Amino acid sequence: MQYTNRMSYVVYYRGNQVLKKLEQFPVDISYISKKLSYAILYMDKELEHKIRKTLRFTKGFKFFEPSKTFDASLNF
């Protein structure tokens, strides 16, 4: 698997339906806060539109945004 053009995103939700839907996508979930109801995930930029479109119709989904802590200049 080649990691190119990866980006960090934050998904805010209510309930576990969104988490179950995220597990079906090719994303890396790095953190889930059950108390504050958000998840931080990494994925390719090309998948953003597809995942945003699918999550929009998922019960319990609030919103989806790029992570403010992500720094594209860092490359590990």
Residue frames as a rotation matrix with the C-alpha (Angstrom) as fourth column:
MET 1
0.583 0.812 0.000 0.00
0.812 -0.583 0.000 0.00
0.000 0.000 -1.000 0.00
GLN 2
-0.512 -0.757 0.406 1.42
0.768 -0.615 -0.180 3.34
0.386 0.220 0.896 -1.03
TYR 3
0.272 0.557 -0.785 0.66
0.824 -0.556 -0.109 6.42
-0.497 -0.617 -0.610 1.05
THR 4
-0.761 -0.443 0.474 0.43
0.627 -0.690 0.360 9.46
0.168 0.572 0.803 -1.17
ASN 5
-0.614 0.507 0.605 -1.39
-0.194 -0.840 0.507 12.68
0.765 0.194 0.614 -0.57
ARG 6
-0.224 0.502 -0.835 -2.57
0.839 0.536 0.097 11.68
0.496 -0.679 -0.541 2.91
MET 7
-0.462 0.189 0.866 -4.51
-0.318 -0.947 0.038 14.09
0.828 -0.258 0.498 5.06
SER 8
-0.877 0.183 -0.445 -5.88
0.480 0.401 -0.780 14.10
0.035 -0.898 -0.439 8.59
TYR 9
-0.401 0.834 0.380 -9.60
-0.197 -0.483 0.853 14.68
0.895 0.268 0.358 9.14
VAL 10
-0.961 0.233 0.148 -11.91
-0.129 0.095 -0.987 15.04
-0.244 -0.968 -0.061 12.13
VAL 11
-0.488 0.855 -0.175 -15.38
0.067 0.237 0.969 13.48
0.870 0.461 -0.173 12.04
TYR 12
-0.849 0.323 0.419 -17.96
-0.507 -0.273 -0.817 14.60
-0.149 -0.906 0.396 14.61
TYR 13
-0.534 0.636 -0.557 -20.86
-0.070 0.624 0.779 12.27
0.843 0.454 -0.289 15.26
ARG 14
-0.218 0.535 0.816 -23.69
-0.965 0.010 -0.264 11.13
-0.149 -0.845 0.514 17.56
GLY 15
0.732 0.521 0.438 -24.00
-0.495 0.849 -0.182 7.40
-0.467 -0.084 0.880 18.11
ASN 16
-0.123 -0.851 0.511 -21.96
-0.248 0.525 0.814 4.49
-0.961 -0.026 -0.276 16.82
GLN 17
0.715 0.447 0.537 -23.46
0.372 0.407 -0.834 4.17
-0.592 0.796 0.125 13.33
VAL 18
0.857 -0.442 -0.265 -20.85
-0.509 -0.649 -0.566 6.57
0.078 0.620 -0.781 11.93
LEU 19
-0.033 -0.917 0.398 -17.97
-0.863 0.227 0.451 4.57
-0.504 -0.328 -0.799 13.43
LYS 20
0.097 0.138 0.986 -19.30
0.159 0.975 -0.152 1.36
-0.983 0.172 0.072 11.91
LYS 21
0.950 0.267 0.164 -19.56
0.214 -0.171 -0.962 3.07
-0.229 0.948 -0.220 8.52
LEU 22
0.583 -0.796 -0.165 -15.99
-0.810 -0.584 -0.046 4.43
-0.060 0.161 -0.985 8.81
GLU 23
-0.054 -0.608 0.792 -14.63
-0.471 0.714 0.517 0.94
-0.880 -0.346 -0.325 9.47
GLN 24
0.561 0.339 0.755 -15.87
0.442 0.648 -0.620 -0.11
-0.700 0.682 0.213 6.02
PHE 25
0.976 -0.208 -0.065 -13.73
-0.182 -0.617 -0.765 2.52
0.119 0.759 -0.640 4.24
PRO 26
0.416 -0.900 -0.131 -9.97
0.790 0.429 -0.437 2.35
0.449 0.078 0.890 3.53
VAL 27
0.461 -0.240 0.854 -9.12
-0.374 -0.926 -0.058 4.87
0.805 -0.292 -0.517 6.26
ASP 28
-0.361 -0.605 -0.710 -6.81
0.574 0.457 -0.680 4.70
0.736 -0.653 0.182 9.26
ILE 29
0.706 0.614 0.354 -8.68
0.019 -0.516 0.856 5.69
0.708 -0.597 -0.376 12.42
SER 30
-0.321 -0.945 -0.060 -6.04
0.182 0.000 -0.983 7.02
0.929 -0.327 0.172 14.78
TYR 31
-0.997 0.002 -0.081 -8.19
0.079 -0.194 -0.978 8.24
-0.018 -0.981 0.194 17.69
ILE 32
-0.173 0.984 0.043 -11.80
0.334 0.017 0.942 7.95
0.927 0.177 -0.332 18.86
SER 33
-0.976 -0.019 0.216 -13.16
-0.186 -0.444 -0.877 10.12
0.113 -0.896 0.430 21.65
LYS 34
-0.456 0.854 -0.249 -16.37
0.689 0.517 0.508 8.56
0.563 0.060 -0.824 22.90
LYS 35
-0.246 0.342 -0.907 -16.92
0.816 -0.432 -0.385 11.28
-0.523 -0.835 -0.173 25.50
LEU 36
-0.364 0.037 -0.931 -16.67
-0.195 -0.980 0.038 14.19
-0.911 0.196 0.363 23.02
SER 37
0.450 0.665 0.597 -17.99
0.336 0.493 -0.803 12.16
-0.827 0.562 -0.002 20.05
TYR 38
0.696 -0.266 -0.667 -15.32
-0.699 -0.462 -0.546 12.67
-0.163 0.846 -0.508 17.44
ALA 39
0.649 -0.537 0.539 -12.81
0.473 0.839 0.268 10.55
-0.596 0.082 0.799 15.55
ILE 40
0.295 -0.659 -0.692 -9.49
-0.742 -0.614 0.268 11.50
-0.602 0.434 -0.670 13.95
LEU 41
0.592 -0.050 0.804 -8.64
0.369 0.904 -0.215 9.61
-0.716 0.424 0.554 10.80
TYR 42
-0.320 -0.745 -0.585 -6.09
-0.487 -0.401 0.776 9.60
-0.813 0.533 -0.235 8.01
MET 43
0.366 0.422 0.829 -6.98
0.534 0.634 -0.559 8.96
-0.762 0.648 0.006 4.39
ASP 44
-0.631 -0.542 0.555 -6.12
0.750 -0.241 0.616 9.94
-0.200 0.805 0.558 0.84
LYS 45
-0.684 0.345 -0.643 -7.38
-0.229 -0.938 -0.260 13.32
-0.693 -0.030 0.721 -0.34
GLU 46
-0.833 0.341 -0.435 -9.02
-0.429 0.097 0.898 11.66
0.349 0.935 0.065 -3.34
LEU 47
-0.601 0.601 -0.527 -11.38
0.618 0.768 0.170 9.72
0.507 -0.223 -0.833 -1.04
GLU 48
-0.933 0.187 -0.307 -12.62
0.127 -0.628 -0.768 12.82
-0.336 -0.755 0.563 0.77
HIS 49
-0.594 0.745 -0.305 -15.54
-0.799 -0.498 0.338 13.51
0.100 0.444 0.891 -1.57
LYS 50
-0.293 0.464 -0.836 -16.70
-0.171 0.835 0.524 9.87
0.941 0.296 -0.165 -1.58
ILE 51
-0.616 0.005 -0.788 -16.57
0.702 0.457 -0.546 9.51
0.357 -0.889 -0.285 2.21
ARG 52
-0.930 0.297 -0.217 -18.16
-0.149 -0.843 -0.517 12.92
-0.336 -0.449 0.828 2.82
LYS 53
-0.466 0.781 -0.415 -21.02
-0.751 -0.102 0.652 12.00
0.467 0.616 0.634 0.47
THR 54
-0.251 0.340 -0.906 -21.59
0.224 0.931 0.287 8.65
0.942 -0.131 -0.310 2.19
LEU 55
-0.752 -0.099 -0.652 -21.39
0.653 0.024 -0.757 10.02
0.091 -0.995 0.047 5.74
ARG 56
-0.898 0.426 0.108 -23.80
-0.423 -0.905 0.051 12.84
0.120 0.000 0.993 4.94
PHE 57
-0.006 0.945 -0.326 -26.61
-0.687 0.233 0.688 10.29
0.727 0.228 0.648 4.70
THR 58
-0.418 -0.209 -0.884 -25.50
0.394 0.835 -0.384 8.25
0.818 -0.509 -0.267 7.73
LYS 59
0.676 0.735 0.056 -27.63
0.204 -0.260 0.944 8.53
0.709 -0.626 -0.326 10.86
GLY 60
0.790 -0.305 -0.532 -25.82
0.545 -0.046 0.837 10.41
-0.280 -0.951 0.130 13.63
PHE 61
-0.158 -0.888 0.432 -23.29
0.976 -0.206 -0.067 12.24
0.148 0.411 0.900 11.43
LYS 62
0.494 0.256 -0.831 -22.66
0.483 -0.875 0.017 15.89
-0.723 -0.410 -0.556 12.43
PHE 63
0.927 -0.202 -0.315 -19.80
-0.371 -0.606 -0.704 17.22
-0.048 0.769 -0.637 10.29
PHE 64
0.589 -0.730 0.346 -16.43
0.756 0.649 0.082 16.47
-0.284 0.213 0.935 8.76
GLU 65
0.954 -0.293 -0.060 -13.42
-0.298 -0.915 -0.272 18.80
0.025 0.277 -0.960 8.52
PRO 66
0.330 -0.918 -0.221 -9.66
0.218 0.302 -0.928 18.72
0.918 0.259 0.299 7.93
SER 67
0.571 -0.183 -0.800 -7.71
0.821 0.147 0.552 18.48
0.017 -0.972 0.234 11.16
LYS 68
0.929 -0.202 0.309 -6.21
-0.179 -0.978 -0.102 21.76
0.323 0.040 -0.946 12.33
THR 69
0.564 -0.750 0.345 -3.22
-0.454 0.067 0.889 19.95
-0.690 -0.658 -0.303 13.83
PHE 70
0.646 -0.304 0.700 -2.18
0.629 0.731 -0.264 18.30
-0.432 0.611 0.664 10.56
ASP 71
0.345 -0.639 -0.688 1.11
-0.515 -0.741 0.431 19.61
-0.785 0.206 -0.585 9.10
ALA 72
0.986 0.134 0.096 1.70
0.010 0.534 -0.845 18.56
-0.165 0.835 0.525 5.49
SER 73
0.496 -0.862 -0.101 5.36
-0.728 -0.349 -0.591 19.58
0.474 0.367 -0.801 5.61
LEU 74
-0.148 -0.518 0.842 6.15
-0.842 0.513 0.168 16.75
-0.519 -0.684 -0.512 8.04
ASN 75
0.517 0.236 -0.823 6.89
-0.702 0.667 -0.250 13.50
0.489 0.707 0.510 6.26
PHE 76
0.208 -0.410 0.888 7.67
-0.783 0.474 0.403 10.37
-0.586 -0.779 -0.223 8.24
